[in-house]
Amino acid sequence: VNEGNQVLRAAVQCRTWDFVPAFFYGINLAFFQRDTVEARRMLELGAQRSPENAASLRKLAIMLQADTFADEQLALNYLTQQRDTASDPKLRGMLDKRVIRLQGLVALRDAQRRFEAKNAALVRLEQLVEAGFMPALPEDPLRLGYELRAGKIILKKMKIAGMEDQP
């Protein structure tokens, strides 16, 4: 990773018209080195260099920031603010799906707290509907859904072979 990042860092500096090195360098920084601040800066640089890919690159940078919040309500507030101030309609649409998804998580966790205050630990998400704590489970606009893992409701993530066990 370090050698690859050296090459990418040099490519970012000399290929000022090309968004690809900034994108890959940003991805490496975020996922291998956990440097989300610099990763977001690289993704923003890539967005400036590629108007046709700007919305996707900015969404990725925003999602990296949202993932740093320990509290889902703070993350939701941040995403909502980013969506509401986005001037690019494509970016606004992408962020709206993320806001709706996180709203579903917040609602599920709230229902879980209320359920567990009156009952035993939650075993299945469907218990929230069966016990009347929610009219229905929220729909995930990304179609990944929600899951109960180790007693906590979380967002399901896309599985990438070989990446699940990364530290």
C-alpha positions, 0 to 999 in steps of 0.5 A: 500500500505504501509504495502504491500510495507514493506512485498515486501521490506523485500522479495526483501532483503531475496529472492535474487533469486526471481525477483517477489518481486522486480517487484511488489515492483517496480510497487507499487512504480511507480503507487501508490507512484510515486517514479520512481527512486526507481521503476526503481532500483527495476525493474533493480534488478528484471531484474538481477534476471530473465534473461528470463524476463529481457527485459520486466522489463528493458523496463518497467523501461525505459518507466517509465523514458521516461514518466517523460519528459514533452517534447515528443521530449526529450522522443523520444531522450531518447527512441531512445538512449536506443534502439540503445544502448540495447544489448538485441535484445528482448529489442531492439525490444520492444523499437523500437515499442515505438520509432515508436509510439512516432515518430507518436505522434511527427509527429501528434503534428507537423501537428496539430501546422501547421494546427492550424496556418492556420485554426481553432482548430483541432476537428478530427485527420482525418482533418490533412490528409484531409487538406494535412498536413499528407499523412496518420495518423501514424500507432501505432505498439502497436495498441492502437492509438492516440486521441485528448483530450482537444485540444491536441493529446495524446497516447491512453493508455490501459484502466484498470478498476478502475485505470483510476480515480487514482490520 
